Amino acid sequence: MPKIKTNRGAAKRFARTASGKFKRISAFRRHILTKKSSKRKRQLGGPNLVHDSDTKAAQRMLPYS
């Protein structure tokens, strides 16, 4: 049985936590920041978890993480 290839785009965006969930970075924080409030930018800053409904897809893309 050959090895499964890791999706390199997903490998750059997601990381596995110690409990087996996936961390992700929030969208909408790269540019056009002047119109966004400080509160909104601050809340987009922290790491988030991938939603439960998307975890299976992330596991498929990252088989060895």
N, C-alpha and C positions, 0 to 999 in steps of 0.2 A: 504494500500500500504506500503510495507516495505521500510526501509531506504536503500539508495544506499551506498555500501561500497566505501571508498576512496582507491585508489591504493597507498599503503604505499611507494613504490619505487618512484612514481611520486611526492608524498608529500615531500620527502626529496630532490628532485631535482628542483622543480619549486615553485615559490611564486607569488601570485597575486599582481599586482601593484594597485595603487589608481584608475587608469583609466580603470582597468579591463583586462589589458594585463598580460602576464606571463613573469617573469624574469627567466633566466637560467644562469648557470655557464658554461664557455667555456671548451671544451675538450682539451686534449693534454697539460695539464699544471701540471701533477702529477709527472712524472719521465722522465728520459732521456732528461734532460734540457741542458746538456753541449753543444750539437750540435746545439741547437736552438739559434738564435740571441737574443740579449737583446731587440731589438725592437719587435720581434715576441712574446717573453715572456711577455713584458709589455702590448701589445695589447690584449693578451689572458686573462689578469688579470681582466679587468673590467666586470661588469655584462652586459649581453645581453638580448634581448627580443626573445621570441619564435617566429618563422616565422608565418606569417598569415595562411599559409596552414596547420600548425600543431596546431594552437590554438584550433580548434574544438576537437581534440584528447585530448589535455590537459584539456579542460573543462569537458570532459567525465570522465577522470580519477580523477579529483578533483571537485566533484559536490558541495561541501559545502565551498570551499575556497573563 
